[in-house]
Amino acid sequence: MPIPDFVSKLRAHVGHDPLWLSGVSAIVLDDDGRVLLTRRADSGKWAVVSGILEPGEEPAVAAVREVAEETGVDAEVLRLTSVDVTQPITYPNGDVAQYLDVSFVMRATGGAARVADDENLEVAWFAPDDLPIPLTATSALRLDKALAARTEAWFRYP
């Protein structure tokens, strides 16, 4: 996945050492209740749309931006669904990062699902009871939380 400029500048100083970053995930639903997923170029696994917030960017704005940039789909945020901390992730280039992830349920409002960047190999809609394999573990968790019959956001405390 392309590395944001501000992260590249940080990496110039810290090398591969762990970075704490803010991220967003988007669980996008169409009018038929299908979920929008991408098949990631880095792992070959299916995943919900996700990305890193730019400095000062509001999380909901970032989620809308990421969906459009990665899939060509226009979407609106319906609700916050969860706030999680990921396990540390080591990328193929040796960079280590850990994310505070803010997840949103969203509704597709336009556009056409397509591969719109170099982060993904495929983009497609799936029924929640017929999700593709392999699906990233973090996406499975985010989908479970987002599609549960809850109206409040999920977070761990204490």
PyMOL commands that set and color helices and strands:
alter all, ss='L'
color gray80, all
select helices_A, chain A and resi 5-14+59-71+137-147
alter helices_A, ss='H'
color red, helices_A
select strands_A, chain A and resi 19-29+35-40+46-47+49-52+73-85+89-90+96-111+120-126
alter strands_A, ss='S'
color yellow, strands_A
deselect
rebuild
show_as cartoon
